[in-house]
Amino acid sequence: MSSLPLRSALFVPGSRPERFAKALAAGADCVIVDLEDAVEESLKRPARLHLESFLLANPRARVLVRVNAAEHVEHAEDLDLCARHPGIGGVVLPKAANAVQVARVWATGKPVWPLIESARGLLALTEIATAPGVERLVFGALDLALDLNVDAESTAGAQVLAQARYAVVLHSRGAALAPPLDGVYPDVDDSAGLGQAIRQAAGGGFGGALCIHPRQVAVIHAALLPTAEMLAWAARVVAAAQAEAAAFQLDGVMVDAPVIARAQRLLALARP
């Protein structure tokens, strides 16, 4: 599976073909054409046709697709589209609940991104994360909060979601998957809140996040960059490591292999 750093995944509704090219030009690390929640029932089939027409007209375009959930009547047709087009580089599986659903998506030959956004998905994390074809997990806080009947704005609700996030990170690492992505931040006008949420998610092991508006992309990327202070510390650690033994003190603090590895990782994040 790919382990390339991926910070942002921008949703664009499949029913809005005039936005496809704009989304691809927005600077996100990848674009997800949404055939599920962003598309009303009567427009599901037209959305597929819009995407197919766009891919045929733009053979160099590369997108992922969020298909309709496994139980949805349009699910099989969505998968057929994904299997047929080389421009579709992966499939986001909403409300993933078991390895059987993942296998059905993997039969398209495209990497699978299961969305963990239900109690069933959380309980089946082990089998989902280790299923063939899974590239990375994605966390859906909004749907999960609804399914668990928790108030995400309350202290108790936040604790529940924090435990779920931890489980997603743990199973991702245990299955040697790419770092998971956090869910969308719904307030597109709250850049400060988005930046804070992304830094919190990154501190908890997430590699990036889904987003729903092009102007959220730059905020996500900036929030994931190490601060100047962090980079200065990392540079000093790496420089000292070249001249010191395996373990040494820097500013009175013990530095050994894990600390050096973290410093190297921070410097790598800052490279263009």
N, C-alpha and C positions, 0 to 999 in steps of 0.2 A: 504494500500500500504506500501511497505517497505520503511523505512527511514534510513537504514544502510548507514554509510558514504561510498561514492564511489568516488575515486579520479581519476582513470584512466581507460579508456576503449580502449583496443588495437585492431585495425582492422587487420585482416588477410584475404587475397583474397581467396574466395572459390575455385578458380581455381588452388591454390597452396597447395594441401593437405600435401605436405612434410613439410609445415610450421605450421600446426595446433598444433602439440605437442610442438614445440618450442615456439609458441605464448603463450600457456597455462603455460609454465614454465618460462615466462619472468618476472613474478612478478606483472603484472597488476591486478587491482581489478576485471576486467572481460575482456573477449575476445569476440569480435564481428566478426563472420565470415561474410564476405561481399559478397553478391550475386549481388550487384548493380554496382556502379561506377568502382570498381576495376576489374570487370570481363567483357571481351569483349562479344559481342552478341553471337558469335558462341560457346562460352564456358559456357553459362548460365546453360543449362541442365547438362553438365558434372560436373559443380561446385556443383549442388545439389546432384548428385550421389556421389561425393567425400565426401561431408559432411555426407551424410547418412551412407556411408561405415565406416567413421571414428567413428561416434557415435555408430554404432553397434559393432565395434571392441573395443571401449573404453566406456563401459556403465557408468563409473563414471565421465566422462568428462561433464562439464557444460559450455555452450557457449550461447551467444545471436546471433541473425541473423539479418543482414540488408537485408531485402527483396527488390525486385524491386518495383518501385513506383506503385501506384494504377492503373495507366493507362497502365502499361506495360503488354505485353502479357504473361510474366512469373509470374506475381503477384499471381495468384490463385494457381499455382503449388508450389510456394515458401511457401504460407500459409499452404498448405496441408502438406508439409514437417514439418513445425513448429508445427502443431497440433499433428502430429504422434509421435514425439520423445521427451521423458522426458528429454533428455540431453539439449534441447533448453529451456533456462530459460526466454526468453523474445524476443520481436521482435522490431527492430528499423525500423520505418516507414519513408522512405525518402519523402521529398517534401509533407509532411502532409498538407492538405488543408481544411479538414472539419471533423466533427464528424462521418459522414457516413463511411469514410475511416477507422477511428479509430475503429468503431464498427465491421467492417469486419475483422480487425486484432484481436480484442479482442475475436472474435468467436473461435479463436484457443485455448482459455483458457490460453494464455500467456500474461504477462504484456506488455504494449505497451510503447515504447519510441518514440513519434513523433519528427521528425527532422523538425525544423522550419527554412526553407531555401528559402522561396519565399514570394512574396508580399501577395499571397493568404493565406499562413499560418499565416503571421503576422495579417492580417485582421480578421482571424478566431480564434485568440488565446483563446478567452473566451470559445468558444464551444469545442475547442480541449483540453484545459487544464482541463475542467470539465467533459469530456467524460468518461464514465465507462471504467475501464481497464488501464487508463493512470497512469504510475508510475512516470515518470520524463520527462521533456522536454529537447531536445538537440538543440543547436544553430549551424546552418551551415553558417558561415560568408562568405565563398568563393562562394557558390552557390547563397546566398542572394545578395551579391554585384553584381554578374553577372545578376541576375534577375532584380535588381533595376537600373542597368546601372550606378553604382557608382564606383569611383576609391577609393578603400580601403586605398590606400597609401596617398591620399590627405587629407587635414584637413576637408573638407566638407564631404568626404566619411566616414572618421572615425567618425564624429559626427552622421551621419545617422546610422551607425552600432552600435554606442554606445546607441542610442535611442532604437534600436531594441533589444539589449541585456537587457536593462532596462525593456522592455515590457515582455521579457521571464522570467526574475527574478520575476517581479511583479505578473504575472499570475501564476507562479509556487507556490509562497507563498500564493496567494489568493485562490488557489485550494487545498492547503495543500499537495502539491506534494513533493517528494524528491528534493533536490537542483539540479538545471539544470547543464548540462555539456556543456562546451564551445566546439567549433569545433576544427579541427586539425590545427596544426602549420606545414606548408608544408616543411620548411627547416630543414631536419633531422640532418644537421651538425651544426646548430646554437643553441647550448644548452643555451647560455646566453640569446638569444632572446626568446627562449621558456620559460625559467624561468621567465623572465620579463613579458611575456604575461600571464602566469599562475597566477602570483602574482596580476596582474592587474585584471584578471577575478575574482579571489577570492575576491579581494577588492570590486568588484561590485556584489557579491552575488552568484557567481557560485561555485559549489562544487568540480569541477575538469574538465577534458577535455578528448576528444577523442585523440588518437594518432595513428601514422601510422608506427612507428618503435620501436622495443623493447628497444632501448637505450633512447628513450624519456620517458619511464616509471619512471625511477629513478629521472630524472630531475623534472618531474611533482610532484612526491611525496615530494621531498626536497623543492620545491618552495612553497608548501602548508603548510609546517611546520612553526610555529611561531618562530621568532628570539629569541636569548637568552635574549635580552633586554625585549622583550614582555613577555616572560615567567617569568622573574624576577619581572616585574611589576605585572603580574597576581597573582603570589604567594604572594606578599605583600598585594594586595587587599583582596584576600581570607583570609589570616591570620588575617588581621585587621578586616574584617567583622565578624569574630567569636567572637571578643571581644567588638565590637562597637554596637551602635544602628543601626536602619534601614538606616539612612543617617549619613555620617560623612565626615571629611576632611582628605585627605592623601596628603602630600606634597603641601598643600594649595589648592587642587582641591577637589571639592565636589564629593563624591562617594555615589551612591544610587543603587537601585535594578538593573537597566539596566547595570550599570557599573560592578557590581558584577557578573551578568550573563555572560557578555562578558569575564571577567577574568576566570570564571569557564570553559567557552567554549574553551578558548585558552589552558588551562591546559589539557583539555580532548583531544585536538588535538595532544598533544605531547606524550600521552600515547601510548605504543606499542600495 
